[in-house]
Amino acid sequence: MFKERPTSPTIMGTRSATDLFSEWAMKNKDEGMERGHAASVTEMLDMSLAQMKAPFSAIDVGCGNGWVCRALEQIEGCAKAVGVDGSEAMINKARTLGEGEFHLATLPGWKPTERFDLIHSMEFLYYLTDPISMLKLLHDEWLNEGGVLVAGVDHYLENEDSHGWPSALNVHMTMMSEDEWGRAMESAGFVDVVMHRAAASDSFVGTLVMMGKKQVA
Ligand SMILES: C[S@@+](CC[C@H](N)C(=O)[O-])C[C@H]1O[C@@H](n2cnc3c(N)ncnc32)[C@H](O)[C@@H]1O
């Protein structure tokens, strides 16, 4: 059994993450977030792209202003990069900044009409009340056989600096430990699961990165 340890249970009055990030997009705070996430995402892309064979398709889940999709489009062999996010202002920005395919949708209540070889997600999963079920959906319904999921989270048990974020922002975040995320990946069906701390330094315990493959039947 997974021990869920939300520091901020979903309570009346908690605002939605997508409303928060629409506010951020309108104040151009997505640009600082992009810079702040870049080092971790670079490691996540290096790890996962090493497993891709050209041509491959990719989707960024919780894509914000779409910057990772634009980066993926520059990678040789990337035939298609799609983004999905529940914040209207973020998706409007993504559509303005690039020509890629962007979907406005609140997850987990949407799924793509095609499957992908690479699923990327940075700082999205813990905003869900049930990220474990989302990982299973991504594995079962979004990913091609042999495909890879790579996801990064900064709000996790071992990152004590992140524990105050739910109350500071008044947004629900699901708190899980590194071990719980690893077991969630395996229970979702992923194989060859790798857990990694990206961009760790003396002052940062690192982005917790989980990567796994969907087995070929
Ligand atoms: C911390 S931001 C990260 C954005 C982007 N991945 C980046 O690194 O810049 C989290 C994103 O997840 C989106 N999000 C949060 N909960 C969501 C949900 N239930 N459905 C769809 N998008 C959601 C937010 O709108 C926001 O754009």
The ligand as a Tripos MOL2 file, in Angstrom:
@<TRIPOS>MOLECULE
LIG
   27    29     1     0     0
SMALL
NO_CHARGES

@<TRIPOS>ATOM
      1 C1          4.7130   24.2220  -12.4150 C.3       1 LIG1
      2 S1          3.8930   24.4250  -13.9510 S.3       1 LIG1
      3 C2          5.0720   23.6430  -15.0430 C.3       1 LIG1
      4 C3          4.8710   24.0410  -16.4790 C.3       1 LIG1
      5 C4          5.9420   23.4690  -17.4320 C.3       1 LIG1
      6 N1          5.9840   22.0270  -17.3610 N.3       1 LIG1
      7 C5          7.2980   24.0540  -17.1360 C.2       1 LIG1
      8 O1          8.1900   23.3260  -16.7020 O.co2     1 LIG1
      9 O2          7.4630   25.2800  -17.3320 O.co2     1 LIG1
     10 C6          2.5900   23.2170  -13.8420 C.3       1 LIG1
     11 C7          1.6700   23.1990  -15.0530 C.3       1 LIG1
     12 O3          0.7480   22.1050  -14.8770 O.3       1 LIG1
     13 C8         -0.5430   22.5630  -15.2730 C.3       1 LIG1
     14 N2         -1.5630   21.7760  -14.5460 N.ar      1 LIG1
     15 C9         -1.6880   21.6180  -13.2080 C.ar      1 LIG1
     16 N3         -2.7320   20.8220  -12.9170 N.ar      1 LIG1
     17 C10        -3.2800   20.4590  -14.1100 C.ar      1 LIG1
     18 C11        -4.3730   19.6250  -14.4880 C.ar      1 LIG1
     19 N4         -5.1430   18.9950  -13.5790 N.pl3     1 LIG1
     20 N5         -4.6280   19.4600  -15.8060 N.ar      1 LIG1
     21 C12        -3.8620   20.0580  -16.7480 C.ar      1 LIG1
     22 N6         -2.8260   20.8730  -16.4490 N.ar      1 LIG1
     23 C13        -2.5260   21.0650  -15.1500 C.ar      1 LIG1
     24 C14        -0.5740   24.0210  -14.8790 C.3       1 LIG1
     25 O4         -1.5590   24.7470  -15.5880 O.3       1 LIG1
     26 C15         0.8500   24.4780  -15.1890 C.3       1 LIG1
     27 O5          0.9920   25.0140  -16.4710 O.3       1 LIG1
@<TRIPOS>BOND
     1     1     2 1
     2     2     3 1
     3     2    10 1
     4     3     4 1
     5     4     5 1
     6     5     6 1
     7     5     7 1
     8     7     8 2
     9     7     9 1
    10    10    11 1
    11    11    12 1
    12    11    26 1
    13    12    13 1
    14    13    14 1
    15    13    24 1
    16    14    15 ar
    17    14    23 ar
    18    15    16 ar
    19    16    17 ar
    20    17    18 ar
    21    17    23 ar
    22    18    19 1
    23    18    20 ar
    24    20    21 ar
    25    21    22 ar
    26    22    23 ar
    27    24    25 1
    28    24    26 1
    29    26    27 1
@<TRIPOS>SUBSTRUCTURE
     1 LIG1         1 GROUP 0 **** ****
